[in-house]
Amino acid sequence: MFYTKIFVLLCSLSIGTFLFVSVRYLLSTPFAANRLSSEQRARDQRIIDEILHVWPYEETVDCTQYYLHPSIIHQISHRMELAEKYNDAHYRLHDETIEQAKREFILSIIELNYTIYAFLLSEETEYSAYRDRIDSKLQVMIEKYDRFLLISGRRKAPALLPS
């Protein structure tokens, strides 16, 4: 009788430990981040669609090629001022990997905007230095945009051609 009680106690402890470890494992796996509810996924998609509406990819890339034209500078600058609101808590995405890519993209837009403002306010002797900075910031922004689109599933990874 005594051994039966000990056996039952040990079995219940083992089952409890197994369940505890299993739940901890399931919560710590990368798949836990992918278990978003359909409501959370839909909200994330609405935010991503809004970002892509403000910055259509082809138009954004085309504008970066002609950024020295005054009307293009003002158009880019105006659209970039809208970027800051997407770093607020209201626009936070539930999927952490997409959120990180979105933040990097938005921060690259903000940095580029500050560089363009500095270019517009600079002296004529500083133009070439600011143009170089703008070129590098534009390149970073396009890379971050590509990464954001790739992670959010809006663009496929480029196929590597055999050499």
Order of alpha helices (4+ residues) and beta strands (2+ residues): alpha-alpha-alpha-alpha-alpha-alpha
